[in-house]
């Protein structure tokens, strides 16, 4: 055993080190770029962040005893408020419909223009852009940040810049986590409770978790989330085809690449001068000239960078551009590309649009035709019926009355199915019950069949229980059964 150990030691000393399976991540420092796509990203970032941070503070008057926050997820009362719309737990199909629309919308945009959601409106992209913007303000543009990163010595300047950047990131992350909890309760009241230390521990825990994840994902993980954590890059291929517009490099025009110096053979080079501008501005650090890659989020910043360089060297814009695979075939043959609108409006995208619109129209129609009152009826099974002293058969029901109005309403309960059936309400003699505003009330209801009547002598009798809002005439019903004697 000793000899074998020595032999293996001697072999390992003479063999070269094997390369590792994984390379350590090299941080990416995108360079600042200007152009129409960069400006579009600034606009979208401002709009999305403004909506996220400001929406909980918008007020909406719904009347007394109701929250005045425009958008509120009221978990305590199991209610969702969105301006004039109020969603109750039994109306969860509205939320399901919105999720279906979101999925179809993602399919539609990916089919038409690739990963535009990832490049412009994904929260990871928006907050990463914001963190990079802060980093650039504090540490400088790409070259300055690279020098600071490669500087081994932590002098006073490096410590000051890093601490300033991290503090700014933490403040943004804290505002992000704080804004999220404001959607679940009254924002002004919760803010006071948070500052004074009177908020529920769940609020502080949620803010702490979201602050930490935002700080880590937006400040340090960045493109790693898009490449490794997000499943969409692996799914998107099923949504795309050869007519999908995506960011691509016109290699037939740019190759062979090289510096356009005044020398022999320079006229044989393509339009690409190999300046690396497209790589230096890429937030995920890829070279689009290598073709389509899983990491590409279709943010189009490389288009802005390349167009700027092409203008400076006197070449046509569009060396890197939004294009489809079918355009590549046409342009290589010397033909003009198809119109952008022909790429966008094709059978697949039209189908997605039709499905998306159908779901949306269905939700709108359901929203406008829904009643402000509803009822559920649960027959009491133990016992199924009671025979009173005079021979009358009585069935008992637990009726849940839901008043979605902002004021108290009188509800009247009646029975249809046989003229001999009558109704009694526990706690009242006139068949009416007052249901408070915006609440659900449980009412015990008795249905009576006189002796020797058809319902009393039948094993089962189908009946319909009607509930009417006597203040405005709205009516709803629920079908149930009446249990009588078995023949």
Phi and psi in degrees as a GROMACS rama.xvg file:
@    title "Ramachandran Plot"
@    xaxis  label "Phi"
@    yaxis  label "Psi"
@TYPE xy
-64.7355  -42.1651  UNK-2
-63.6355  -41.1846  UNK-3
-65.2431  -37.521  UNK-4
-64.1838  -42.6798  UNK-5
-65.5709  -36.9996  UNK-6
-64.4136  -44.2246  UNK-7
-66.1265  -34.9492  UNK-8
-64.5794  -42.012  UNK-9
-67.9276  -35.1923  UNK-10
-66.3798  -43.9671  UNK-11
-66.0642  -27.0622  UNK-12
-73.5324  -27.3071  UNK-13
-92.6679  -20.8774  UNK-14
-81.9478  144.07  UNK-15
-70.2121  153.776  UNK-16
-64.5263  133.202  UNK-17
-74.6624  142.352  UNK-18
-66.1187  146.937  UNK-19
-71.5669  157.012  UNK-20
-72.4613  -31.4175  UNK-21
-126.826  136.691  UNK-22
-91.9771  142.762  UNK-23
-63.9376  141.771  UNK-24
-67.9258  131.399  UNK-25
-99.3471  118.765  UNK-26
-56.1617  145.836  UNK-27
-103.166  131.59  UNK-28
-121.494  88.1108  UNK-29
-62.531  142.681  UNK-30
-84.2908  149.807  UNK-31
-66.8295  139.476  UNK-32
-140.257  152.353  UNK-33
-122.34  149.771  UNK-34
157.117  178.477  UNK-35
-66.9451  -35.7561  UNK-36
-74.6196  -37.088  UNK-37
-64.5232  -41.3747  UNK-38
-64.0027  -38.2523  UNK-39
-62.9114  -39.5231  UNK-40
-66.2017  -37.2799  UNK-41
-62.3735  -44.0584  UNK-42
-63.1713  -46.8213  UNK-43
-64.5773  -39.3688  UNK-44
-62.3145  -44.0545  UNK-45
-63.4778  -41.6657  UNK-46
-67.369  -49.143  UNK-47
-65.8011  -43.3819  UNK-48
-66.6033  -37.987  UNK-49
-62.4157  -43.0492  UNK-50
-62.1704  -45.201  UNK-51
-65.0704  -46.0825  UNK-52
-79.4493  -30.5956  UNK-53
-97.9325  -24.5983  UNK-54
-54.7895  -41.9469  UNK-55
-62.984  -15.6686  UNK-56
-95.065  -2.57246  UNK-57
-76.7005  130.764  UNK-58
-97.072  152.801  UNK-59
-149.742  118.035  UNK-60
-79.8006  113.678  UNK-61
-109.334  5.72868  UNK-62
99.569  179.687  UNK-63
-66.4707  150.338  UNK-64
66.3885  12.8712  UNK-65
-125.386  148.021  UNK-66
-64.0504  145.377  UNK-67
-104.066  20.8126  UNK-68
-91.6331  129.815  UNK-69
-60.9745  -45.2224  UNK-70
-121.2  115.97  UNK-71
-146.719  128.721  UNK-72
-100.721  95.1014  UNK-73
-90.3745  87.0517  UNK-74
-68.5051  -33.2974  UNK-75
-60.7484  -41.3029  UNK-76
-101.961  9.48254  UNK-77
50.8839  59.1723  UNK-78
-143.37  148.863  UNK-79
-125.318  122.427  UNK-80
-109.817  130.641  UNK-81
-136.181  94.8287  UNK-82
52.4911  -115.445  UNK-83
-86.6047  -3.26294  UNK-84
-96.6773  134.867  UNK-85
-125.637  120.781  UNK-86
-106.682  125.171  UNK-87
-96.3223  165.307  UNK-88
-57.0805  -36.5388  UNK-89
-73.9506  -6.24879  UNK-90
-106.295  29.8966  UNK-91
-62.5023  -17.1944  UNK-92
-60.5424  -23.809  UNK-93
-65.5475  -43.7073  UNK-94
-64.8452  -42.8578  UNK-95
-60.4034  -40.5419  UNK-96
-63.5067  -40.4184  UNK-97
-63.8551  -38.3607  UNK-98
-66.1389  -38.8321  UNK-99
-63.1707  -42.3568  UNK-100
-63.385  -39.0763  UNK-101
-63.2554  -42.4701  UNK-102
-64.4359  -44.5358  UNK-103
-64.9363  -36.9479  UNK-104
-63.7483  -39.3286  UNK-105
-65.218  -41.3564  UNK-106
-62.0627  -42.141  UNK-107
-62.5956  -51.0332  UNK-108
-67.1347  -36.4049  UNK-109
-67.6337  -40.9939  UNK-110
-64.4423  -34.8661  UNK-111
-82.5624  -45.0159  UNK-112
-139.686  31.2371  UNK-113
68.5494  -142.667  UNK-114
-88.8969  51.4814  UNK-115
-67.3204  -30.9206  UNK-116
-60.3933  -46.6942  UNK-117
-63.5237  -38.2143  UNK-118
-79.266  -19.3863  UNK-119
-126.905  -38.5581  UNK-120
-123.26  -5.68122  UNK-121
-61.484  133.616  UNK-122
-54.587  -37.8145  UNK-123
-61.7699  -40.6866  UNK-124
-68.2135  -44.2542  UNK-125
-63.1729  -48.8631  UNK-126
-71.1081  -33.6286  UNK-127
-63.8651  -41.9462  UNK-128
-58.3133  -43.0872  UNK-129
-64.8575  -42.3739  UNK-130
-66.3837  -39.8976  UNK-131
-65.2735  -38.7465  UNK-132
-60.0672  -46.2327  UNK-133
-62.7854  -42.3751  UNK-134
-60.4045  -40.5563  UNK-135
-68.9266  -38.7244  UNK-136
-61.1076  -38.8722  UNK-137
-87.3012  -44.8467  UNK-138
-102.539  -11.7971  UNK-139
103.557  -179.067  UNK-140
-76.9098  -168.523  UNK-141
-54.5615  -51.7379  UNK-142
-62.3387  -40.9302  UNK-143
-64.8912  -39.8011  UNK-144
-69.6088  -36.3435  UNK-145
-63.4646  -44.8436  UNK-146
-61.7514  -42.0137  UNK-147
-65.7737  -38.5492  UNK-148
-66.1141  -39.4097  UNK-149
-82.2631  -9.06058  UNK-150
-72.0934  116.154  UNK-151
-74.2166  -34.3963  UNK-152
-82.1023  128.235  UNK-153
-91.0881  84.1776  UNK-154
-84.4288  -177.071  UNK-155
-60.6026  -40.1728  UNK-156
-64.7673  -46.1315  UNK-157
-65.2268  -42.2081  UNK-158
-62.0841  -42.4593  UNK-159
-64.1088  -45.3086  UNK-160
-66.126  -42.3838  UNK-161
-67.3163  -43.9562  UNK-162
-62.915  -41.2863  UNK-163
-61.5265  -44.049  UNK-164
-65.2209  -45.9348  UNK-165
-65.6674  -37.3528  UNK-166
-64.6157  -42.3572  UNK-167
-62.9134  -42.1208  UNK-168
-61.5824  -43.1612  UNK-169
-62.778  -38.946  UNK-170
-64.6746  -41.2356  UNK-171
-64.4442  -43.762  UNK-172
-64.4642  -38.7067  UNK-173
-65.1271  -42.0609  UNK-174
-63.5824  -34.0903  UNK-175
-66.8097  -49.2366  UNK-176
-65.6046  -38.6886  UNK-177
-65.4412  -39.7372  UNK-178
-64.2497  -33.7317  UNK-179
-64.6865  -44.5338  UNK-180
-69.7082  -21.2646  UNK-181
-68.0551  -17.7073  UNK-182
-75.0705  -12.1185  UNK-183
-108.012  -2.14655  UNK-184
-160.716  174.227  UNK-185
-59.184  118.114  UNK-186
-62.2426  -51.0382  UNK-187
-60.3048  -42.3868  UNK-188
-65.0569  -41.2983  UNK-189
-66.3833  -38.0302  UNK-190
-59.6679  -43.9578  UNK-191
-61.9195  -44.0276  UNK-192
-64.1274  -38.445  UNK-193
-65.0725  -43.0316  UNK-194
-68.9009  -38.1623  UNK-195
-86.2834  -4.16576  UNK-196
81.7721  16.752  UNK-197
-102.119  3.05536  UNK-198
-74.1899  160.48  UNK-199
-66.827  145.031  UNK-200
-55.8926  -29.1772  UNK-201
-61.4117  -37.1025  UNK-202
-64.4255  -46.2695  UNK-203
-65.6347  -39.7411  UNK-204
-64.7023  -43.9298  UNK-205
-61.637  -45.403  UNK-206
-61.7698  -42.2421  UNK-207
-62.1647  -45.112  UNK-208
-64.4976  -47.2946  UNK-209
-68.0265  -34.53  UNK-210
-63.1865  -45.7358  UNK-211
-64.8583  -43.8441  UNK-212
-68.6057  -40.2308  UNK-213
-63.4596  -44.1384  UNK-214
-60.609  -43.4793  UNK-215
-74.3588  -45.7104  UNK-216
-70.1052  -45.6354  UNK-217
-78.3591  -30.7848  UNK-218
-91.7912  -35.9544  UNK-219
-120.672  -47.2063  UNK-220
-70.2654  -49.5303  UNK-221
48.3557  -113.069  UNK-222
-66.4222  -18.5527  UNK-223
-61.551  -35.2403  UNK-224
-63.64  -44.2472  UNK-225
-66.4616  -36.4842  UNK-226
-82.7443  -43.4962  UNK-227
-108.495  -35.0511  UNK-228
-90.333  -33.4387  UNK-229
-82.7513  131.075  UNK-230
-80.1564  -15.4902  UNK-231
-62.2757  -36.4382  UNK-232
-57.0429  -29.416  UNK-233
-83.8004  -18.5118  UNK-234
-94.6515  -27.5028  UNK-235
-59.2999  -28.7751  UNK-236
-59.7575  -30.9328  UNK-237
-70.8692  -20.7811  UNK-238
-92.5533  -13.2258  UNK-239
-105.836  155.315  UNK-240
-142.669  -170.811  UNK-241
-70.2402  -11.0422  UNK-242
-100.794  3.52439  UNK-243
-72.9873  130.175  UNK-244
-78.7916  127.663  UNK-245
-149.612  165.545  UNK-246
-71.0044  129.239  UNK-247
-148.774  162.556  UNK-248
-109.174  129.05  UNK-249
-81.4537  84.2623  UNK-250
-65.5388  -32.7894  UNK-251
-65.8019  -19.5975  UNK-252
-98.9947  -32.4235  UNK-253
-88.3659  -22.898  UNK-254
-96.4705  150.6  UNK-255
-72.667  138.264  UNK-256
-83.9623  158.673  UNK-257
164.699  168.874  UNK-258
-72.5691  134.029  UNK-259
-89.6894  68.0327  UNK-260
-88.7439  157.42  UNK-261
-76.5204  86.9033  UNK-262
-149.086  168.338  UNK-263
-64.7772  130.285  UNK-264
93.0457  -7.22249  UNK-265
-64.947  -30.3872  UNK-266
-71.1312  -13.6029  UNK-267
-87.5291  -7.00422  UNK-268
-76.6494  157.11  UNK-269
-79.6732  -172.898  UNK-270
-74.0031  -22.9887  UNK-271
-74.0727  124.435  UNK-272
-96.4528  8.74489  UNK-273
55.683  46.1706  UNK-274
-84.5463  -12.4184  UNK-275
67.6907  14.4304  UNK-276
-63.0363  -38.6398  UNK-277
-65.3494  -34.0337  UNK-278
-75.0897  -40.1131  UNK-279
-67.9071  -24.0176  UNK-280
-95.8636  -7.14576  UNK-281
-72.5114  124.765  UNK-282
-71.9854  -14.0633  UNK-283
-109.678  1.79276  UNK-284
74.7447  27.1602  UNK-285
-100.926  166.744  UNK-286
-108.052  108.429  UNK-287
-64.8508  -18.3323  UNK-288
-70.8247  -13.0872  UNK-289
-83.7738  2.02867  UNK-290
100.369  -178.934  UNK-291
-65.1114  135.842  UNK-292
-134.4  152.587  UNK-293
-58.0424  -34.8472  UNK-294
-71.0005  -22.2091  UNK-295
-64.5923  127.448  UNK-296
-102.807  10.7952  UNK-297
56.8212  41.3525  UNK-298
-80.8178  -16.9323  UNK-299
69.9926  12.361  UNK-300
-65.5519  -29.4367  UNK-301
-66.2898  -28.3461  UNK-302
-65.6668  -46.3404  UNK-303
-59.8714  -43.8522  UNK-304
-65.1931  -44.1613  UNK-305
-68.9101  -40.8945  UNK-306
-60.7739  -38.6351  UNK-307
-62.6898  -42.8132  UNK-308
-67.4886  -40.7614  UNK-309
-61.8008  -38.6587  UNK-310
-64.3792  -38.8186  UNK-311
-68.5454  -33.7709  UNK-312
-95.6355  4.39846  UNK-313
76.3467  28.8978  UNK-314
-109.371  157.503  UNK-315
-63.9651  145.789  UNK-316
-69.6318  166.486  UNK-317
95.7364  12.8697  UNK-318
-61.0602  -39.8813  UNK-319
-113.151  130.135  UNK-320
-160.941  169.631  UNK-321
-74.4214  123.023  UNK-322
-157.37  166.174  UNK-323
-112.331  164.313  UNK-324
-62.0363  -34.4003  UNK-325
-65.8078  -31.2704  UNK-326
-66.4514  -37.461  UNK-327
-60.1094  -45.2051  UNK-328
-62.3664  -43.3492  UNK-329
-66.0294  -44.0242  UNK-330
-69.8133  -35.4476  UNK-331
-62.2894  -31.2424  UNK-332
-85.2569  1.00536  UNK-333
87.4309  10.502  UNK-334
-96.271  153.819  UNK-335
-71.5989  151.731  UNK-336
-71.8478  161.553  UNK-337
-70.7565  158.462  UNK-338
-62.6789  146.962  UNK-339
-57.6255  -40.0196  UNK-340
-67.3121  -29.2125  UNK-341
-70.8167  -29.847  UNK-342
-72.8108  -39.7128  UNK-343
-73.7977  -45.2799  UNK-344
-97.9597  93.748  UNK-345
-139.032  170.56  UNK-346
-50.8799  -42.7099  UNK-347
-64.9064  -47.7538  UNK-348
-70.0062  -33.4158  UNK-349
-64.8851  -38.7449  UNK-350
-64.2389  -46.3857  UNK-351
-61.2341  -41.3592  UNK-352
-64.2656  -41.5408  UNK-353
-64.0755  -43.9535  UNK-354
-64.3881  -43.4288  UNK-355
-60.4431  -45.7838  UNK-356
-66.2271  -38.429  UNK-357
-61.8994  -44.7468  UNK-358
-64.3105  -42.9934  UNK-359
-62.5444  -45.1432  UNK-360
-63.6597  -40.5587  UNK-361
-60.8108  -40.7847  UNK-362
-66.1265  -41.1151  UNK-363
-64.7874  -44.7966  UNK-364
-62.0672  -44.8603  UNK-365
-62.8099  -33.8052  UNK-366
-67.686  -38.3828  UNK-367
-84.2286  -23.0883  UNK-368
-96.7711  -6.16915  UNK-369
-66.4051  147.276  UNK-370
-87.8326  151.055  UNK-371
-83.6338  -0.079968  UNK-372
-128.524  151.197  UNK-373
-153.278  165.43  UNK-374
-147.321  144.373  UNK-375
-127.286  142.526  UNK-376
-124.233  126.445  UNK-377
-124.241  106.849  UNK-378
-62.9845  138.463  UNK-379
-77.3755  122.771  UNK-380
-92.4383  -14.276  UNK-381
-128.757  94.7518  UNK-382
-87.3754  166.115  UNK-383
-70.2505  -30.5205  UNK-384
-155.251  163.088  UNK-385
-127.77  135.688  UNK-386
-98.2566  117.083  UNK-387
-78.051  172.752  UNK-388
-61.2741  -29.7588  UNK-389
-90.6958  6.71748  UNK-390
92.6151  -4.09909  UNK-391
-66.0578  137.88  UNK-392
-95.6805  126.784  UNK-393
-120.155  128.401  UNK-394
-108.068  145.819  UNK-395
-114.837  139.13  UNK-396
-133.725  141.596  UNK-397
-97.734  111.901  UNK-398
-107.935  123.576  UNK-399
-100.47  113.115  UNK-400
-98.7738  129.819  UNK-401
-116.914  117.837  UNK-402
-107.143  107.226  UNK-403
-95.0878  10.9147  UNK-404
-81.5078  164.096  UNK-405
-86.7694  6.32435  UNK-406
-141.353  161.445  UNK-407
-62.8795  139.622  UNK-408
-131.13  143.302  UNK-409
-86.8432  127.675  UNK-410
-112.296  134.632  UNK-411
-112.964  134.569  UNK-412
-112.426  126.734  UNK-413
-132.216  167.39  UNK-414
-122.995  136.038  UNK-415
-121.53  144.382  UNK-416
143.566  -30.3745  UNK-417
-164.402  136.233  UNK-418
-66.3699  -20.1592  UNK-419
-80.2797  -14.8098  UNK-420
-76.2929  141.4  UNK-421
-132.656  164.465  UNK-422
-122.63  139.203  UNK-423
-128.543  137.917  UNK-424
-107.978  134.548  UNK-425
-67.9832  125.251  UNK-426
93.3046  -3.30569  UNK-427
-150.172  155.161  UNK-428
-111.492  -10.8758  UNK-429
-102.121  8.62808  UNK-430
76.1158  11.4759  UNK-431
-121.117  149.905  UNK-432
-139.586  139.046  UNK-433
-91.1029  122.431  UNK-434
-106.781  122.737  UNK-435
-60.3945  162.709  UNK-436
-63.8056  136.3  UNK-437
55.0031  40.6622  UNK-438
-138.949  170.597  UNK-439
-115.327  133.863  UNK-440
-126.226  134.698  UNK-441
-92.7754  125.77  UNK-442
-124.357  130.519  UNK-443
-83.9758  125.701  UNK-444
-123.412  136.124  UNK-445
-112.95  131.673  UNK-446
-112.122  127.358  UNK-447
-115.696  138.53  UNK-448
-123.405  124.177  UNK-449
-64.81  159.312  UNK-450
-61.2492  146.521  UNK-451
68.0008  10.5096  UNK-452
-84.5052  162.874  UNK-453
-59.1199  -48.5147  UNK-454
-61.7947  -36.3118  UNK-455
-67.2497  -34.2571  UNK-456
-92.4354  -5.22203  UNK-457
-94.2725  149.801  UNK-458
-65.698  -41.1752  UNK-459
-144.519  148.374  UNK-460
-141.214  124.189  UNK-461
-73.6707  131.067  UNK-462
-133.934  164.657  UNK-463
-127.546  124.011  UNK-464
-98.8725  119.8  UNK-465
-100.132  140.365  UNK-466
-123.883  124.299  UNK-467
-121.134  132.718  UNK-468
-82.94  103.047  UNK-469
-69.6931  -10.535  UNK-470
-78.908  -26.9287  UNK-471
-137.066  -1.8112  UNK-472
86.8058  1.69087  UNK-473
-62.9909  138.15  UNK-474
-133.907  143.153  UNK-475
-136.951  163.555  UNK-476
-143.878  164.703  UNK-477
-144.929  128.114  UNK-478
-81.035  140.414  UNK-479
-150.597  -166.061  UNK-480
-128.922  153.606  UNK-481
-113.575  127.053  UNK-482
-96.4936  125.269  UNK-483
-116.923  -163.536  UNK-484
-74.3795  144.885  UNK-485
-79.6742  135.287  UNK-486
